[in-house]
Amino acid sequence: MNESGRVTDIPREEYMSPGHMACQGCGAALAMRLLLKGLGPQTVLVVPACCWSIINGPWHSSAVAVPFLHTAFETGASAAAGVSAAFAIRGIRATVVAWAGDGGTFDIGLQALSGAAERGDDLLYVCYDNEAYMNTGIQRSSATPVGAWTTTTPMPRGKRRPKKAILEIMAAHRIPYAASATVGYPEDLIVKVRRARALEGTRFLHILAPCPPGWRILPEQTLHLARLAVETRIFPLVEVEDGARVRITVVPKDQTPVARYLEAQGRFQHLTADEIAAIQSSVDASWAALWTKAAQSGNGDSVAGEEGSRSRT
């Protein structure tokens, strides 16, 4: 890292093979690759039912070079807590990661995650968020954005309720560290992974991971959409320490209209101009509230000063 705390050279070491079973352009596959680059080989993955149950490959093959434990849909955090406790008893040093999609985090696994956070279990929980149950046919989850098409929120209406504020929910548990990241900003993501690795207790990372089939985009649009989500302020990149101190880690120089993000995805093609305007108003209000929180929570370094920059203590 340089003096500002930014990663200037993404590690060359690879802990994920190219022989995985993800779709072309899969944001979840890239998220895992970056996570392992940040964590290194002393990592254990505990993975409930999700796309990564398939991506990792069939029995007695694995796309990753670290231990990979499959577990039930609702038990990602509790199973990881058990692995972590067993390692502590045996004196084994490793980062235990519960890795789950939005369905296994926002919905089915939220009870286990909340319990682990309340107990302070020593684990890193990572949600790769592709905003629907993609592995089982693109059904809505509580991470699906308002207005989005899924097979269970068909056109012309789309999903009627807003996305659950999972980072705020986890911050309310007053855990040591909670942060959002995206594959579109890999340096920011790896810095956050390393910071989470260095802490004890329950840590939480929320990674936006575009899904070409589910978002109805081309595979080559994955990184563009991941960056556009940040540039439109639909998906802010932040850190929250101990549930109180909020830091915005990437601030776009100029806000890109949300219409550019929505119009690039087939799942939003049915939205009217009025509906897009309503989403813009909601994003503006959420950003203003976040900015106020960041400004009030720190000692002058709680907001990054320019696009792509990160402020650190």
Residue frames relative to the residue before (quaternion, step in Angstrom):
aa qw qx qy qz dx dy dz
M 1.0000 0.0000 0.0000 0.0000 0.00 0.00 0.00
N 0.4032 -0.6670 0.5509 0.2985 3.54 -1.20 0.42
E 0.7644 -0.4010 0.2348 0.4469 3.59 -1.27 0.00
S 0.6602 0.5087 -0.3146 0.4542 3.59 1.11 -0.57
G 0.5563 -0.6303 0.3851 0.3806 3.57 1.26 -0.11
R 0.5201 0.6439 -0.4196 0.3726 3.60 1.20 0.11
V 0.4529 -0.6381 0.5433 0.3042 3.53 -1.16 0.61
T 0.1680 -0.8116 0.5534 0.0822 3.57 -0.72 1.01
D 0.7757 0.1605 -0.1017 0.6019 3.57 1.26 -0.22
I 0.3131 -0.7498 0.5521 0.1872 3.58 -0.40 1.19
P 0.5505 -0.6451 0.4019 0.3455 3.63 -0.76 0.97
R 0.4314 -0.7080 0.5026 0.2450 3.54 -1.06 0.79
E 0.5396 0.6405 -0.4052 0.3666 3.57 1.16 -0.53
E 0.1775 -0.7826 0.5910 0.0814 3.54 -1.01 0.87
Y 0.0920 -0.7884 0.6073 0.0346 3.56 -0.94 0.96
M 0.6746 0.3863 -0.2841 0.5613 3.54 1.31 0.41
S 0.3562 -0.7584 0.5113 0.1910 3.54 -0.83 1.01
P 0.5433 -0.6113 0.4512 0.3570 3.60 -1.21 0.37
G 0.6181 0.5921 -0.3358 0.3932 3.59 1.23 -0.21
H 0.3362 0.7492 -0.5081 0.2599 3.59 0.94 0.80
M 0.5075 -0.6836 0.4587 0.2545 3.55 -1.33 0.17
A 0.3475 0.7479 -0.4977 0.2685 3.59 1.14 0.53
C 0.5855 -0.5423 0.4666 0.3813 3.53 -1.32 0.32
Q 0.6140 -0.5195 0.4262 0.4141 3.58 -1.22 0.31
G 0.8284 0.2028 -0.1661 0.4950 3.54 -0.96 0.91
C 0.3396 0.7811 -0.4741 0.2233 3.60 1.23 0.24
G 0.3719 -0.7399 0.5218 0.2048 3.57 -0.68 1.11
A 0.6144 0.5607 -0.3494 0.4313 3.59 1.09 -0.64
A 0.6364 0.5163 -0.3305 0.4681 3.59 1.04 -0.71
L 0.6635 0.4888 -0.3046 0.4775 3.58 0.95 -0.84
A 0.6169 0.5474 -0.3460 0.4473 3.59 1.02 -0.74
M 0.6584 0.4968 -0.3081 0.4741 3.60 0.94 -0.83
R 0.6328 0.5359 -0.3348 0.4475 3.57 0.93 -0.85
L 0.6919 0.4664 -0.2780 0.4759 3.59 0.89 -0.91
L 0.6097 0.5545 -0.3529 0.4429 3.59 1.00 -0.78
L 0.7068 0.4616 -0.2743 0.4605 3.59 0.81 -1.00
K 0.5873 0.5473 -0.3723 0.4657 3.59 1.10 -0.54
G 0.6927 0.4783 -0.2742 0.4651 3.56 1.02 -0.79
L 0.7317 0.4378 -0.2346 0.4668 3.58 1.03 -0.78
G 0.3456 -0.7476 0.5027 0.2627 3.59 0.98 -0.77
P 0.7578 -0.4594 0.2514 0.3892 3.57 -1.33 0.08
Q 0.6438 0.5160 -0.3406 0.4508 3.64 1.13 -0.44
T 0.4234 0.6900 -0.4418 0.3866 3.53 0.78 1.15
V 0.0994 -0.7584 0.6410 0.0634 3.55 -1.13 0.70
L 0.2181 -0.7886 0.5667 0.0972 3.57 -0.83 1.02
V 0.0904 -0.7539 0.6496 0.0395 3.55 -0.96 0.96
V 0.0166 -0.8591 0.5036 -0.0896 3.56 -0.30 1.30
P 0.2461 -0.7570 0.5856 0.1532 3.60 -0.63 1.08
A 0.7472 -0.3752 0.2876 0.4671 3.58 -1.31 0.05
C 0.3186 0.7052 -0.5724 0.2712 3.56 -0.80 1.08
C 0.7450 -0.3546 0.2770 0.4925 3.59 -1.24 -0.12
W 0.6715 0.5242 -0.3040 0.4265 3.57 1.00 -0.83
S 0.5016 0.6083 -0.4396 0.4303 3.59 1.23 -0.11
I 0.7043 0.4150 -0.2326 0.5269 3.55 1.21 -0.64
I 0.6363 0.5711 -0.3355 0.3955 3.57 0.89 -0.96
N 0.6631 0.5450 -0.3164 0.4040 3.57 0.94 -0.85
G 0.5743 -0.6235 0.3672 0.3828 3.58 1.21 -0.29
P 0.6277 -0.5613 0.3892 0.3735 3.59 -1.27 0.33
W 0.7679 -0.3943 0.2568 0.4346 3.54 -1.34 0.21
H 0.8630 0.0758 -0.2011 0.4572 3.46 -1.19 1.07
S 0.6346 0.3427 -0.4049 0.5621 3.49 1.08 0.98
S 0.0593 -0.8008 0.5958 0.0158 3.58 -1.17 0.53
A 0.4079 -0.7215 0.5112 0.2274 3.56 -1.03 0.85
V 0.7286 0.3787 -0.2324 0.5214 3.59 1.23 -0.25
A 0.4299 -0.7254 0.4926 0.2153 3.55 -1.17 0.69
V 0.6172 0.4722 -0.3667 0.5114 3.58 1.14 0.66
P 0.6512 -0.5084 0.3669 0.4276 3.63 -1.17 0.37
F 0.1031 -0.7942 0.5985 -0.0200 3.54 -1.00 0.98
L 0.0634 -0.8195 0.5693 -0.0179 3.56 -0.42 1.26
H 0.2705 -0.7471 0.5874 0.1540 3.58 -0.72 1.10
T 0.0235 0.7983 -0.6013 0.0264 3.58 -0.99 0.80
A 0.6882 -0.4985 0.3323 0.4092 3.56 -1.30 0.22
F 0.7160 -0.5068 0.2880 0.3841 3.53 -1.22 0.69
E 0.7802 0.3781 -0.1803 0.4646 3.57 0.83 -1.02
T 0.6986 0.5329 -0.2438 0.4105 3.61 1.23 -0.17
G 0.2581 0.8059 -0.5105 0.1527 3.63 1.14 0.32
A 0.7322 0.4278 -0.2472 0.4689 3.59 0.71 -1.06
S 0.6808 0.4870 -0.3112 0.4500 3.60 0.89 -0.85
A 0.6398 0.5049 -0.3330 0.4742 3.60 1.01 -0.72
A 0.6490 0.5056 -0.3164 0.4723 3.59 0.99 -0.81
A 0.6184 0.5383 -0.3417 0.4594 3.58 1.06 -0.71
G 0.6496 0.5158 -0.3118 0.4633 3.57 1.03 -0.78
V 0.6408 0.5117 -0.3175 0.4761 3.57 0.98 -0.85
S 0.6548 0.5203 -0.3090 0.4528 3.57 0.93 -0.90
A 0.6628 0.4999 -0.3051 0.4665 3.59 0.94 -0.88
A 0.6455 0.5164 -0.3202 0.4627 3.60 0.99 -0.80
F 0.6418 0.5132 -0.3228 0.4696 3.57 0.99 -0.79
A 0.6383 0.5321 -0.3288 0.4486 3.59 0.97 -0.85
I 0.6448 0.5215 -0.3158 0.4611 3.59 0.97 -0.85
R 0.7500 0.3945 -0.2078 0.4886 3.58 0.98 -0.86
G 0.4886 -0.6972 0.4151 0.3208 3.57 1.25 0.02
I 0.4199 0.6942 -0.4718 0.3451 3.58 1.16 0.58
R 0.2335 -0.7779 0.5712 0.1190 3.56 -0.78 1.04
A 0.3025 0.7185 -0.5766 0.2447 3.57 -0.64 1.14
T 0.4227 -0.6496 0.5580 0.2965 3.54 -1.27 0.41
V 0.1849 -0.7823 0.5884 0.0868 3.57 -0.60 1.14
V 0.0961 -0.8191 0.5653 -0.0151 3.54 -0.63 1.21
A 0.1910 -0.7026 0.6718 0.1358 3.54 -0.98 0.93
W 0.0693 -0.8115 0.5796 -0.0278 3.57 -0.55 1.22
A 0.1514 0.8113 -0.5422 0.1579 3.61 -0.44 1.17
G 0.5050 -0.6233 0.5031 0.3214 3.53 -1.27 0.40
D 0.7145 -0.4387 0.3055 0.4513 3.56 -1.27 -0.06
G 0.6115 0.5463 -0.3635 0.4422 3.61 1.04 -0.61
G 0.7218 0.4324 -0.2258 0.4911 3.55 1.00 -0.89
T 0.6882 0.4392 -0.2698 0.5106 3.58 1.29 -0.08
F 0.7472 0.3948 -0.2173 0.4885 3.58 0.57 -1.17
D 0.7960 0.3115 -0.1201 0.5049 3.58 1.01 -0.86
I 0.8520 0.2518 -0.1338 0.4391 3.54 -0.20 -1.34
G 0.7737 0.3617 -0.1964 0.4818 3.60 0.98 -0.74
L 0.3965 0.7586 -0.4633 0.2294 3.60 1.22 0.02
Q 0.6241 0.5487 -0.3545 0.4287 3.61 1.02 -0.71
A 0.6786 0.4724 -0.2986 0.4766 3.61 0.92 -0.86
L 0.6383 0.5243 -0.3246 0.4608 3.58 1.02 -0.78
S 0.6614 0.4996 -0.3110 0.4650 3.58 0.91 -0.86
G 0.6461 0.5229 -0.3183 0.4559 3.57 0.99 -0.80
A 0.6540 0.5067 -0.3117 0.4673 3.58 0.95 -0.86
A 0.6627 0.5067 -0.3055 0.4591 3.56 0.97 -0.86
E 0.6548 0.5076 -0.3182 0.4609 3.59 0.97 -0.82
R 0.6881 0.4621 -0.2815 0.4835 3.60 1.04 -0.74
G 0.3855 -0.7229 0.4838 0.3078 3.56 1.16 -0.54
D 0.1857 0.8043 -0.5412 0.1605 3.58 1.09 0.65
D 0.4472 -0.7175 0.4775 0.2391 3.55 -0.98 0.90
L 0.4182 0.6738 -0.5052 0.3404 3.57 -0.04 1.32
L 0.3354 -0.6854 0.6033 0.2320 3.51 -1.33 0.38
Y 0.1322 -0.7878 0.5994 0.0513 3.56 -0.61 1.15
V 0.0555 -0.8017 0.5950 -0.0120 3.57 -0.74 1.10
C 0.1238 -0.7632 0.6315 0.0584 3.54 -0.83 1.05
Y 0.1371 -0.7332 0.6578 0.1046 3.56 -0.78 1.04
D 0.1855 -0.8433 0.5043 0.0151 3.51 -0.43 1.31
N 0.0197 0.7916 -0.6100 0.0287 3.57 -0.49 1.21
E 0.5303 -0.7371 0.3231 0.2665 3.51 1.36 0.57
A 0.7725 0.1324 -0.1916 0.5907 3.57 1.09 0.77
Y 0.5571 -0.5415 0.4825 0.4044 3.56 -1.32 0.05
M 0.1033 -0.8617 0.4955 0.0348 3.56 0.33 1.27
N 0.6475 0.5619 -0.3241 0.3999 3.59 1.00 -0.81
T 0.7674 0.3524 -0.1810 0.5041 3.58 1.12 -0.60
G 0.7802 -0.3945 0.1833 0.4494 3.59 1.15 0.41
I 0.5752 -0.6431 0.3633 0.3516 3.59 1.16 0.65
Q 0.2692 0.7352 -0.5696 0.2500 3.56 0.69 1.13
R 0.6149 -0.5616 0.4033 0.3792 3.59 -1.16 0.56
S 0.0785 -0.7193 0.6813 0.1105 3.51 -1.33 0.46
S 0.6277 -0.5165 0.3828 0.4390 3.59 -1.21 -0.05
A 0.5788 0.5348 -0.3877 0.4782 3.58 1.32 0.20
T 0.4959 0.6569 -0.4341 0.3663 3.60 1.24 -0.17
P 0.4397 -0.7177 0.4656 0.2735 3.63 -0.76 0.96
V 0.6265 -0.5229 0.4199 0.3972 3.53 -1.24 0.46
G 0.8038 0.2928 -0.2313 0.4633 3.56 -1.01 0.88
A 0.5615 0.6483 -0.3872 0.3384 3.60 1.18 -0.37
W 0.4276 -0.6505 0.5669 0.2695 3.52 -1.20 0.70
T 0.1283 0.7063 -0.6959 0.0207 3.52 -1.25 0.69
T 0.6706 -0.4866 0.3429 0.4427 3.58 -1.22 0.05
T 0.7252 0.3702 -0.2469 0.5254 3.60 1.21 -0.29
T 0.6990 0.2758 -0.2606 0.6062 3.58 1.33 0.23
P 0.0268 -0.8713 0.4901 0.0021 3.56 0.61 1.15
M 0.6063 -0.5117 0.4513 0.4086 3.52 -1.35 0.22
P 0.5934 -0.0912 -0.7836 -0.1599 1.55 -2.33 0.91
R 0.5782 0.6340 -0.3804 0.3450 3.61 1.18 -0.14
G 0.2031 -0.7702 0.5756 0.1850 3.59 0.76 -0.95
K 0.7106 -0.4226 0.3215 0.4616 3.58 -1.28 -0.16
R 0.3354 -0.7885 0.4917 0.1549 3.54 -0.86 1.00
R 0.7212 0.4266 -0.2450 0.4878 3.59 1.13 -0.49
P 0.5286 -0.6455 0.4394 0.3329 3.62 -1.08 0.62
K 0.6426 -0.5221 0.4077 0.3850 3.53 -1.32 0.32
K 0.5109 -0.6441 0.4772 0.3104 3.57 -1.03 0.83
A 0.3986 -0.7259 0.5150 0.2214 3.59 -0.96 0.90
I 0.1104 -0.8654 0.4858 0.0532 3.55 0.52 1.23
L 0.6406 0.5233 -0.3502 0.4395 3.61 0.97 -0.72
E 0.6406 0.5063 -0.3238 0.4780 3.59 1.03 -0.73
I 0.6187 0.5386 -0.3405 0.4596 3.58 1.03 -0.75
M 0.6981 0.4540 -0.2797 0.4778 3.59 0.88 -0.91
A 0.6229 0.5297 -0.3465 0.4599 3.59 1.01 -0.69
A 0.6204 0.5595 -0.3383 0.4332 3.59 1.09 -0.68
H 0.6020 0.5381 -0.3573 0.4694 3.61 1.26 -0.29
R 0.3515 -0.7704 0.4588 0.2690 3.58 1.35 -0.12
I 0.2251 0.7726 -0.5515 0.2198 3.54 0.94 0.91
P 0.6751 -0.5331 0.3139 0.4019 3.61 -1.14 0.48
Y 0.8286 -0.0049 0.0692 0.5555 3.58 0.94 -0.82
A 0.0907 0.7473 -0.6545 0.0703 3.54 -1.00 0.95
A 0.0688 0.8147 -0.5682 0.0933 3.58 -0.85 0.89
S 0.2924 -0.7062 0.6107 0.2069 3.52 -1.33 0.43
A 0.0051 -0.7826 0.6213 -0.0389 3.55 -1.15 0.71
T 0.1334 -0.7795 0.6036 0.1011 3.56 -1.29 0.12
V 0.5807 -0.5930 0.4312 0.3538 3.54 -1.17 0.61
G 0.5814 0.5998 -0.3688 0.4077 3.60 1.22 -0.31
Y 0.7390 0.2478 -0.1676 0.6036 3.59 1.29 -0.33
P 0.1144 -0.8628 0.4878 0.0671 3.61 0.47 1.18
E 0.6316 0.5315 -0.3573 0.4371 3.61 0.99 -0.68
D 0.6336 0.5189 -0.3155 0.4793 3.56 0.99 -0.86
L 0.6458 0.5315 -0.3145 0.4489 3.58 0.95 -0.88
I 0.7022 0.4711 -0.2855 0.4510 3.60 0.79 -0.97
V 0.5928 0.5451 -0.3675 0.4651 3.60 1.05 -0.67
K 0.6866 0.4842 -0.2861 0.4607 3.59 0.89 -0.91
V 0.6097 0.5398 -0.3442 0.4673 3.58 1.05 -0.74
R 0.6885 0.4790 -0.2866 0.4630 3.59 0.87 -0.91
R 0.6370 0.5106 -0.3395 0.4671 3.56 1.01 -0.71
A 0.6491 0.5077 -0.3163 0.4700 3.59 0.95 -0.83
R 0.6288 0.5488 -0.3351 0.4372 3.60 0.98 -0.81
A 0.6924 0.5090 -0.2767 0.4300 3.58 0.99 -0.82
L 0.6662 0.5037 -0.2958 0.4637 3.61 1.23 -0.30
E 0.3478 -0.7002 0.5771 0.2359 3.55 -1.34 0.22
G 0.6504 0.4817 -0.3916 0.4378 3.54 -1.25 0.46
T 0.6820 -0.4526 0.3609 0.4469 3.55 -1.26 -0.32
R 0.0288 -0.7760 0.6298 -0.0151 3.55 -0.80 1.09
F 0.1689 -0.8107 0.5591 0.0412 3.56 -1.06 0.78
L 0.0437 -0.7759 0.6293 0.0086 3.56 -0.95 0.96
H 0.1488 -0.7698 0.6187 0.0493 3.55 -0.93 1.01
I 0.0370 -0.8337 0.5491 -0.0447 3.58 -0.30 1.31
L 0.3123 -0.7334 0.5749 0.1848 3.58 -0.71 1.07
A 0.0033 0.8148 -0.5735 0.0842 3.57 -0.67 1.19
P 0.2814 -0.8028 0.4975 0.1698 3.63 0.03 1.24
C 0.2151 -0.7641 0.6018 0.0880 3.54 -1.15 0.80
P 0.3889 -0.7595 0.4602 0.2451 3.64 -0.30 1.15
P 0.6966 0.4422 -0.3249 0.4623 3.68 0.73 -0.81
G 0.7151 0.4723 -0.2645 0.4424 3.58 0.88 -0.92
W 0.7163 0.4105 -0.2451 0.5082 3.56 1.10 -0.70
R 0.3358 -0.7610 0.4772 0.2836 3.57 1.34 -0.19
I 0.4447 0.6279 -0.4902 0.4096 3.50 0.75 1.24
L 0.5589 -0.5725 0.4679 0.3754 3.56 -1.29 0.20
P 0.6347 -0.5561 0.3652 0.3930 3.63 -1.07 0.60
E 0.6878 0.4921 -0.2932 0.4458 3.58 1.00 -0.75
Q 0.6031 0.5709 -0.3567 0.4279 3.61 1.25 -0.03
T 0.4092 0.7608 -0.4487 0.2289 3.61 1.24 -0.25
L 0.7338 0.4153 -0.2516 0.4752 3.59 0.66 -1.05
H 0.6019 0.5570 -0.3562 0.4480 3.58 1.06 -0.70
L 0.6923 0.4605 -0.2851 0.4769 3.60 0.86 -0.91
A 0.6250 0.5390 -0.3469 0.4455 3.59 1.02 -0.71
R 0.6735 0.4613 -0.2926 0.4979 3.59 1.04 -0.72
L 0.6412 0.5381 -0.3262 0.4393 3.57 0.99 -0.82
A 0.5898 0.5719 -0.3688 0.4348 3.60 1.09 -0.61
V 0.6713 0.4673 -0.2831 0.5008 3.56 1.12 -0.71
E 0.6732 0.5190 -0.2985 0.4340 3.58 0.90 -0.93
T 0.6879 0.4410 -0.2748 0.5067 3.59 1.15 -0.57
R 0.4094 -0.7296 0.4319 0.3370 3.58 1.39 -0.21
I 0.3492 0.7173 -0.5124 0.3179 3.56 1.19 0.48
F 0.7869 0.1392 -0.0555 0.5987 3.59 1.06 -0.79
P 0.1378 -0.8213 0.5491 0.0706 3.62 0.11 1.22
L 0.3330 -0.7149 0.5806 0.2022 3.56 -1.19 0.66
V 0.1187 0.8147 -0.5436 0.1633 3.55 -0.42 1.28
E 0.2143 -0.7063 0.6495 0.1828 3.51 -1.44 0.16
V 0.0773 -0.7674 0.6343 0.0535 3.58 -1.12 0.70
E 0.1467 -0.7968 0.5840 0.0508 3.57 -0.71 1.12
D 0.8624 -0.0039 -0.0262 0.5055 3.55 -0.94 1.01
G 0.6505 -0.5706 0.2993 0.4021 3.55 1.12 0.69
A 0.7295 0.4503 -0.2190 0.4660 3.56 1.25 -0.10
R 0.7717 0.3536 -0.2049 0.4873 3.57 0.70 -1.01
V 0.1282 -0.8155 0.5643 0.0074 3.56 -0.56 1.24
R 0.0264 -0.7934 0.6078 -0.0187 3.54 -0.90 0.96
I 0.2520 -0.7307 0.6131 0.1632 3.60 -0.83 0.96
T 0.2361 -0.8407 0.4769 0.1003 3.57 -0.50 1.16
V 0.7656 0.1402 -0.1157 0.6172 3.59 1.22 -0.33
V 0.0391 -0.7973 0.6021 -0.0125 3.57 -0.70 1.10
P 0.3704 -0.7262 0.5272 0.2400 3.62 -0.55 1.07
K 0.5236 -0.6356 0.4608 0.3309 3.59 -1.01 0.77
D 0.7837 0.0457 0.0009 0.6194 3.54 1.01 -0.88
Q 0.4371 -0.6982 0.4952 0.2761 3.56 -0.91 0.85
T 0.3007 -0.7257 0.5946 0.1715 3.53 -0.92 0.99
P 0.5194 -0.6441 0.4451 0.3424 3.63 -0.86 0.83
V 0.5421 -0.6411 0.4301 0.3318 3.58 -0.96 0.82
A 0.5279 0.6451 -0.4097 0.3705 3.59 1.15 -0.47
R 0.6280 0.5433 -0.3451 0.4373 3.60 1.01 -0.71
Y 0.6553 0.4963 -0.2995 0.4843 3.57 1.05 -0.77
L 0.7007 0.4808 -0.2730 0.4509 3.57 0.84 -0.98
E 0.6983 0.4903 -0.2824 0.4385 3.59 0.89 -0.91
A 0.6187 0.5546 -0.3449 0.4367 3.60 1.21 -0.33
Q 0.7186 0.4192 -0.2251 0.5072 3.60 1.28 -0.24
G 0.4942 -0.6859 0.4556 0.2789 3.54 -0.87 0.96
R 0.6246 0.5757 -0.3472 0.3973 3.60 1.08 -0.60
F 0.7221 0.3855 -0.2396 0.5221 3.60 1.29 -0.22
Q 0.3892 0.7751 -0.4490 0.2147 3.61 1.22 0.05
H 0.6505 0.5370 -0.3137 0.4360 3.60 1.17 -0.45
L 0.5052 0.6822 -0.4242 0.3153 3.61 1.21 -0.27
T 0.3898 -0.7036 0.5465 0.2332 3.55 -1.09 0.76
A 0.6751 -0.4755 0.3648 0.4302 3.57 -1.27 0.22
D 0.6451 0.5174 -0.3229 0.4602 3.59 1.01 -0.77
E 0.6536 0.5077 -0.3159 0.4640 3.59 0.99 -0.78
I 0.6393 0.5082 -0.3229 0.4783 3.58 1.03 -0.75
A 0.6339 0.5259 -0.3227 0.4663 3.58 1.02 -0.79
A 0.6436 0.5159 -0.3224 0.4644 3.59 1.02 -0.75
I 0.6334 0.5125 -0.3243 0.4806 3.59 1.04 -0.76
Q 0.6255 0.5345 -0.3344 0.4595 3.59 1.00 -0.81
S 0.6583 0.5116 -0.3095 0.4572 3.59 0.91 -0.88
S 0.6535 0.5138 -0.3071 0.4632 3.56 1.02 -0.84
V 0.6441 0.5119 -0.3145 0.4735 3.59 0.99 -0.84
D 0.6441 0.5251 -0.3219 0.4536 3.59 0.93 -0.88
A 0.6723 0.4951 -0.2990 0.4621 3.59 0.92 -0.88
S 0.6568 0.5114 -0.3083 0.4606 3.58 0.97 -0.84
W 0.6501 0.5111 -0.3156 0.4654 3.58 1.00 -0.81
A 0.6428 0.5245 -0.3231 0.4553 3.59 0.95 -0.84
A 0.6575 0.5002 -0.3069 0.4726 3.58 1.00 -0.83
L 0.6459 0.5141 -0.3163 0.4675 3.58 1.00 -0.82
W 0.6422 0.5307 -0.3193 0.4518 3.57 0.94 -0.89
T 0.6473 0.5142 -0.3139 0.4670 3.57 1.00 -0.85
K 0.6388 0.5245 -0.3221 0.4616 3.60 0.95 -0.86
A 0.6752 0.4968 -0.2978 0.4568 3.57 0.89 -0.93
A 0.6686 0.5111 -0.2996 0.4495 3.55 0.95 -0.88
Q 0.7179 0.4601 -0.2447 0.4616 3.57 1.06 -0.75
S 0.7054 0.5297 -0.2596 0.3929 3.59 1.15 -0.53
G 0.7768 0.3768 -0.1848 0.4694 3.61 1.15 -0.36
N 0.5196 -0.6221 0.4909 0.3194 3.49 -1.36 -0.31
G 0.8023 -0.3067 0.1379 0.4932 3.52 0.93 0.96
D 0.7335 0.3712 -0.2439 0.5145 3.59 1.21 -0.20
S 0.4208 0.7520 -0.4257 0.2760 3.58 1.22 0.39
V 0.7389 0.2868 -0.1982 0.5766 3.57 1.26 -0.11
A 0.4423 -0.6862 0.5084 0.2740 3.58 -0.87 0.95
G 0.4769 -0.7389 0.4168 0.2300 3.56 -1.03 0.79
E 0.8103 0.0829 -0.0335 0.5791 3.59 1.13 -0.40
E 0.7038 -0.4547 0.3251 0.4386 3.53 -1.28 0.26
G 0.8401 0.1889 -0.1526 0.4850 3.53 -0.99 0.95
S 0.5826 0.5862 -0.3944 0.4017 3.60 1.16 -0.09
R 0.2039 -0.7462 0.6192 0.1348 3.52 -1.30 0.40
S 0.2016 -0.7583 0.6046 0.1370 3.55 -1.03 0.75
R 0.0919 -0.8081 0.5819 -0.0046 3.54 -0.90 0.99
T 0.3953 -0.6647 0.5592 0.2988 3.54 -1.19 0.37
